[in-house]
Amino acid sequence: MLGTSELFMRERPQHADWTAIIVRQRSTEARVCMPRRVIVLAMSAAIFLVDTGCSSTTAPASNSSAPPPPSQTAPVDVSAFVGQWFQHAGDISIQSDGSIDMTYQVERLGAPADFPSLKLKIVSVNGKTAVAQVILSDDPAVPIDSTLTLRRTEPGLAVTFPSGTESDWCDLQHNDQGACGA
């Protein structure tokens, strides 16, 4: 989905390997004719830019009465979750911008343990509970765009995975005391 932009493609019959593209955003319109193989790259870039929050800098037409862009939402207060959290063979690092790096151990029957890594972003906080969206994952049980729930507990965090499995993580003080498992 391209948000408020619309993308149209039309064949140019006289040139089978050329395509006309029309991009409309509010009252601004751009028409471009280019080789089909270039369009694949252009559309990939456009989708990437929209998905990452980037937008076009094209100015609206002078007769436009389009409303101003929506204001930025207030940042999520993640201060209660910032820091290092530990468990046996696992580590969570939560930054003040809500980004999370997580590594943990997964036991496999009849095989050596795996140590998957996740990159997440806290998207909401409600009291002592935060929801984090998975940005990168090398664990097939935790797909990209799924969410994990983090809940502040004593002595640290309880993390609930998409499967419903919950694991406990300790703060540094309790980890140093050996209170975080084997």
Helices and strands as residue ranges (DSSP letters): E 5-11, E 18-25, E 28-35, H 36-51, E 83-87, E 90-94, E 99-103, E 106-108, E 111-114, E 117-126, E 129-137, E 147-152, E 156-160, E 166-170, H 172-176
